[in-house]
Amino acid sequence: MADMQVDNFRAEIFKTLGHPLRIKILRLIRSGEKNVSQLQESLGLDASVTSQHLMALRAKNLVTARREGAKVFYTVKDPKIYQLLDLAREIFDRHLIDSRALLDELEREEQILTQNTPDT
């Protein structure tokens, strides 16, 4: 039963992180809290779209909000989320390295084949 709850929690976190704009928001606030207009400007989005993504992140407790006058500032709730994002980047980098190695191998095979093909 507890394993299922943990798996559901993981799935919900990954589902929330499944949108690239939400990941970008987390990257933007990595260096420190940002207010909605700063995020909106950096993302190039209107206020309603930015707010929707921030609400999704807040609903899963990935970010917290702090009000200062009329402005709301956002920061990451648990900095360990960045370890997860960093690991995803490492996996992506390895994937690119593997893909590049495969492409290089295919290019070598292509060169061998064209060198061994008699001219017609």
C-alpha positions as a Markdown table, in Angstrom:
| # | Residue | x | y | z |
|---|---|---|---|---|
| 1 | Met | 0.0 | 0.0 | 0.0 |
| 2 | Ala | 2.8 | 2.5 | 0.9 |
| 3 | Asp | 4.7 | 1.6 | -2.2 |
| 4 | Met | 1.6 | 2.5 | -4.3 |
| 5 | Gln | 1.3 | 5.8 | -2.6 |
| 6 | Val | 5.0 | 6.6 | -3.3 |
| 7 | Asp | 4.6 | 5.5 | -6.9 |
| 8 | Asn | 1.5 | 7.7 | -7.3 |
| 9 | Phe | 3.4 | 10.6 | -5.8 |
| 10 | Arg | 6.3 | 10.1 | -8.2 |
| 11 | Ala | 3.9 | 9.9 | -11.1 |
| 12 | Glu | 2.3 | 13.1 | -10.1 |
| 13 | Ile | 5.6 | 14.9 | -9.8 |
| 14 | Phe | 6.7 | 13.7 | -13.2 |
| 15 | Lys | 3.4 | 14.6 | -14.7 |
| 16 | Thr | 3.8 | 18.1 | -13.3 |
| 17 | Leu | 7.3 | 18.3 | -14.6 |
| 18 | Gly | 6.1 | 17.0 | -18.0 |
| 19 | His | 5.6 | 20.5 | -19.4 |
| 20 | Pro | 8.8 | 22.3 | -20.6 |
| 21 | Leu | 7.6 | 25.7 | -19.3 |
| 22 | Arg | 7.3 | 24.4 | -15.8 |
| 23 | Ile | 10.9 | 23.1 | -16.0 |
| 24 | Lys | 12.0 | 26.5 | -17.3 |
| 25 | Ile | 10.2 | 28.2 | -14.4 |
| 26 | Leu | 12.2 | 26.0 | -12.0 |
| 27 | Arg | 15.4 | 26.8 | -13.8 |
| 28 | Leu | 14.6 | 30.5 | -13.7 |
| 29 | Ile | 14.1 | 30.5 | -9.9 |
| 30 | Arg | 17.1 | 28.4 | -9.3 |
| 31 | Ser | 19.2 | 31.5 | -8.8 |
| 32 | Gly | 16.7 | 33.0 | -6.5 |
| 33 | Glu | 13.1 | 34.0 | -6.1 |
| 34 | Lys | 11.4 | 35.8 | -9.0 |
| 35 | Asn | 8.1 | 37.6 | -9.2 |
| 36 | Val | 5.4 | 36.8 | -11.7 |
| 37 | Ser | 6.2 | 39.7 | -14.0 |
| 38 | Gln | 9.9 | 38.7 | -14.1 |
| 39 | Leu | 8.9 | 35.1 | -14.9 |
| 40 | Gln | 6.4 | 36.3 | -17.5 |
| 41 | Glu | 9.0 | 38.4 | -19.2 |
| 42 | Ser | 11.6 | 35.7 | -19.2 |
| 43 | Leu | 9.1 | 33.1 | -20.6 |
| 44 | Gly | 7.6 | 35.5 | -23.1 |
| 45 | Leu | 4.1 | 34.5 | -22.0 |
| 46 | Asp | 1.0 | 36.4 | -20.8 |
| 47 | Ala | 0.1 | 36.6 | -17.2 |
| 48 | Ser | -2.6 | 34.0 | -17.3 |
| 49 | Val | -0.5 | 31.3 | -18.9 |
| 50 | Thr | 2.4 | 32.0 | -16.5 |
| 51 | Ser | 0.0 | 31.9 | -13.5 |
| 52 | Gln | -1.5 | 28.5 | -14.7 |
| 53 | His | 2.0 | 26.9 | -14.7 |
| 54 | Leu | 2.9 | 28.4 | -11.4 |
| 55 | Met | -0.4 | 27.1 | -9.9 |
| 56 | Ala | 0.4 | 23.6 | -11.2 |
| 57 | Leu | 3.9 | 23.8 | -9.5 |
| 58 | Arg | 2.4 | 25.1 | -6.3 |
| 59 | Ala | -0.3 | 22.4 | -6.3 |
| 60 | Lys | 2.5 | 19.8 | -6.1 |
| 61 | Asn | 4.5 | 21.8 | -3.5 |
| 62 | Leu | 7.3 | 22.3 | -5.9 |
| 63 | Val | 7.3 | 26.1 | -5.4 |
| 64 | Thr | 6.2 | 28.4 | -2.7 |
| 65 | Ala | 4.9 | 31.9 | -3.0 |
| 66 | Arg | 5.6 | 35.0 | -0.9 |
| 67 | Arg | 3.6 | 38.1 | -1.2 |
| 68 | Glu | 5.2 | 41.5 | -1.0 |
| 69 | Gly | 2.7 | 44.3 | -1.5 |
| 70 | Ala | 1.1 | 43.7 | -4.9 |
| 71 | Lys | 3.9 | 41.3 | -6.1 |
| 72 | Val | 4.1 | 37.6 | -5.6 |
| 73 | Phe | 7.5 | 36.0 | -5.5 |
| 74 | Tyr | 8.2 | 32.4 | -6.2 |
| 75 | Thr | 11.0 | 30.1 | -5.0 |
| 76 | Val | 11.6 | 26.4 | -5.1 |
| 77 | Lys | 10.2 | 24.6 | -2.0 |
| 78 | Asp | 12.7 | 21.7 | -2.0 |
| 79 | Pro | 16.1 | 22.4 | -3.7 |
| 80 | Lys | 16.5 | 18.6 | -4.2 |
| 81 | Ile | 14.2 | 19.0 | -7.2 |
| 82 | Tyr | 17.3 | 20.4 | -8.9 |
| 83 | Gln | 19.1 | 17.1 | -8.4 |
| 84 | Leu | 16.4 | 15.4 | -10.3 |
| 85 | Leu | 16.6 | 18.0 | -13.1 |
| 86 | Asp | 20.4 | 17.8 | -13.2 |
| 87 | Leu | 20.1 | 14.0 | -13.5 |
| 88 | Ala | 17.7 | 14.3 | -16.4 |
| 89 | Arg | 20.2 | 16.6 | -18.1 |
| 90 | Glu | 23.0 | 14.0 | -17.5 |
| 91 | Ile | 20.8 | 11.3 | -19.1 |
| 92 | Phe | 20.1 | 13.6 | -22.0 |
| 93 | Asp | 23.8 | 14.3 | -22.5 |
| 94 | Arg | 24.6 | 10.6 | -22.4 |
| 95 | His | 21.8 | 10.0 | -25.0 |
| 96 | Leu | 23.4 | 12.6 | -27.3 |
| 97 | Ile | 26.8 | 11.0 | -26.9 |
| 98 | Asp | 25.4 | 7.6 | -27.7 |
| 99 | Ser | 23.5 | 9.0 | -30.7 |
| 100 | Arg | 26.6 | 10.8 | -31.9 |
| 101 | Ala | 28.6 | 7.6 | -31.6 |
| 102 | Leu | 26.0 | 5.7 | -33.6 |
| 103 | Leu | 25.9 | 8.4 | -36.3 |
| 104 | Asp | 29.7 | 8.3 | -36.5 |
| 105 | Glu | 29.6 | 4.5 | -36.9 |
| 106 | Leu | 26.9 | 4.7 | -39.6 |
| 107 | Glu | 28.9 | 7.4 | -41.5 |
| 108 | Arg | 32.1 | 5.1 | -41.3 |
| 109 | Glu | 30.0 | 2.2 | -42.7 |
| 110 | Glu | 28.7 | 4.4 | -45.4 |
| 111 | Gln | 32.2 | 5.4 | -46.4 |
| 112 | Ile | 33.4 | 1.8 | -46.5 |
| 113 | Leu | 30.4 | 0.8 | -48.6 |
| 114 | Thr | 31.0 | 3.6 | -51.1 |
| 115 | Gln | 34.7 | 2.9 | -51.3 |
| 116 | Asn | 34.1 | -0.8 | -52.0 |
| 117 | Thr | 31.3 | -0.3 | -54.6 |
| 118 | Pro | 32.6 | -0.5 | -58.1 |
| 119 | Asp | 31.9 | 2.4 | -60.4 |
| 120 | Thr | 29.2 | 1.7 | -62.9 |
